[in-house]
Amino acid sequence: GWHWLNRCDALDSSCLERLGEIAVPTLVIVGQHDLEDFRLIAALIEERVPGAKKVIVPGAGHWVQQEAPAATGNALQEFLDGL
């Protein structure tokens, strides 16, 4: 995820610029204790993808689905129920 937040000529950054084109329901799940870069990327996705919803899982790190499977499942079920 480093290249999303920093300039890197070897990588195409157009994916970040095109996030606004995403037209499907989008759920972003991030752990409270994940690395700062990934929390910033989650915030960018939430900000730039129309209608995106971000869920921060308390007490979890980067492997949210393994560290907090119930919370991850509940967030996903709530998101799907709202569609």
C-alpha positions in Angstrom: 0.0 0.0 0.0 3.0 2.3 0.3 2.7 3.4 -3.4 -0.8 4.7 -2.9 0.5 7.3 -0.5 4.0 8.1 -1.9 5.3 8.9 -5.4 6.7 5.9 -7.2 7.5 6.2 -10.9 7.7 2.5 -11.4 4.0 2.0 -10.6 0.9 3.3 -12.3 -1.0 5.5 -9.9 -4.1 5.8 -12.1 -5.9 3.3 -9.8 -6.0 6.0 -7.1 -7.2 8.6 -9.5 -10.0 6.3 -10.8 -11.6 5.3 -7.4 -14.4 7.7 -8.1 -15.4 5.5 -11.1 -16.3 2.6 -8.9 -20.1 2.1 -9.1 -20.7 -0.9 -6.9 -21.4 -1.1 -3.1 -18.1 -1.0 -1.4 -17.2 -2.0 2.2 -13.8 -1.1 3.6 -12.8 -3.0 6.7 -9.7 -2.0 8.6 -8.3 -2.9 12.0 -7.9 -0.3 14.7 -4.3 -1.3 15.1 -3.4 -1.8 11.5 -0.4 0.1 10.2 -1.0 3.8 9.6 -0.5 3.5 5.8 -3.3 1.0 5.6 -5.6 3.1 7.8 -4.9 6.1 5.5 -5.6 4.0 2.4 -8.9 2.8 3.9 -9.8 6.5 4.5 -8.9 7.4 0.9 -11.1 4.6 -0.4 -14.0 5.7 1.8 -13.5 9.3 0.7 -13.2 8.7 -3.1 -15.5 5.7 -3.8 -19.0 7.0 -4.0 -21.1 5.6 -1.2 -18.3 3.6 0.3 -18.7 2.6 3.9 -15.7 2.1 6.2 -15.8 -0.1 9.4 -12.9 0.1 11.9 -12.7 -3.1 13.9 -11.7 -2.4 17.5 -8.7 -4.2 18.8 -7.7 -5.8 15.4 -4.6 -5.3 13.4 -4.0 -6.0 9.7 -5.5 -9.5 9.6 -8.9 -8.4 10.7 -10.8 -11.4 9.5 -8.5 -13.7 11.5 -8.1 -11.5 14.6 -11.8 -10.6 14.9 -13.8 -13.0 12.8 -17.1 -12.3 14.5 -16.8 -8.5 14.2 -15.7 -8.9 10.6 -18.7 -11.2 9.8 -21.1 -8.9 11.6 -19.8 -5.8 9.7 -20.2 -7.7 6.4 -23.7 -9.0 7.3 -24.8 -5.5 8.3 -23.5 -4.1 5.0 -25.1 -6.8 2.9 -28.4 -6.4 4.8 -28.4 -2.7 3.9 -28.1 -3.3 0.2 
